[in-house]
Amino acid sequence: MSDIFYTYGGQLYVNLTNQCPCACTFCVRSQAKGLGSAENLWLEHEPTTEEVKAELDQYDLTQFDEVVFCGYGEPVCALDRMIEVADEIHRRSNVSVRLNTNGLGDLIHQKRVAPLLKGHIDVVSISLNAPNEEEYLAVTRPKFGKGSFEALLQFARDCRENGLDTRLTVVDVIGQKAIEQSRALAQSLNVPLRVREYTE
């Protein structure tokens, strides 16, 4: 059986979809079926909003600081369901709701996504992965190709301008020079950078 919810690092995560337009070289889903408390994050089918809400009944949301949309896919691929579930989480508790995303929602949906998140998502964490387009394309391998990196940066700007708590992230395996270049890029966008530890 596949897992919609799982816990990891003391937070509750929501696995809504396995769809993703990227094939990142370091993606954990290429290494294991599960993560944290989840035995299998490969979904048998895309869960409906009703199925997600029913599963949510099993959790006491007051036990978590955050609920995070992040699984074995890009949550924005399930944009409408994600917003509905985020609203249900907010209806049930005061817990913060975070979106972990590759930042390519505008390309996925062919429209500006950040304004649609306002009032539903509290925190947006965007995987920058590299400090420039050339390295980004090599590491992230998005199906949209050139232009993806700029779309990600524009999404970060849009999130910030829509009042969302926004940050960019990189994984520490990219090396110190690339991390510092990424930090400078994040500062130019007036967005903080978080360096994530690579998980085997």
Buried (B, 14 or more C-beta within 10 A) or exposed (E): EBBBBBBBEEBBBBBBBBBBBBEBEBBBBEEEEBBBEBEBBBBEEBBEBEEBBEBBEEBEBEEBEBBBBBBBBBBBBBBEBBBBBBBBBBEBBEBBBBBBBBBBBBBBBEEEBBEBBEBBBBBBBBBBBBBEBEBBBEBBBBEBEEEBBEBBBBBBBBBBEBEBBBBBBBBEEBEEEBBEBBBEBBEEBEBEBEEEEEEE
